[in-house]
Amino acid sequence: METMLNVKEAAEHLTSAGIAASDDEVMKWIEEGKIKAEIAHRRKTTYKINVKDLTEFIIQKHGAQLTTQVEQSDRENRNLTEQLDYLKTQIHIE
């Protein structure tokens, strides 16, 4: 049997995995289809989230963060390379 989490437990798992998340953010991600979830109670519209699906979401979030960091490092590297080339040109001129 697969382990199911409620929204509060999912938020706690996300936070412990380094992704700051409130119950409201988890609900938003469910409604946007970013986290798979099943409706647990129709009256209160609560959800049950499979641990496997939450783990996949965590991996995607970390992957997106790493991609952003790599892109930022690439931009910084290009900027530093341009500055270095400029300085080399200035030294050559002098």
C-alpha positions, 0 to 999 in steps of 0.5 A: 500500500502506498503512503498518502499524505495530507496537505499539512504533511506534504508542506512539512515534507517539502520544507524538510527537503529544503523547499519552503512551502505553506499549506496554501502553497501546496494547495495552489500547486495541487490546483495548478496540477504541479502536484498530483493529489486525490480528493479525500473529502468533498465537503472540505475539499481536502487532498491526499498526496502520494509520497511518490508523487511528492518526491517527484515534485521535490526532484523537479523543484530542486532540478529547476533551482539547479538549472537557475543556478547554472544559468546564473553562473554562466552569465557571471562567467561570461561577464567576467570573461568580457571584463578580463578581455577588456583589461587585456586590451587596455594593457596591450594598448598601454 
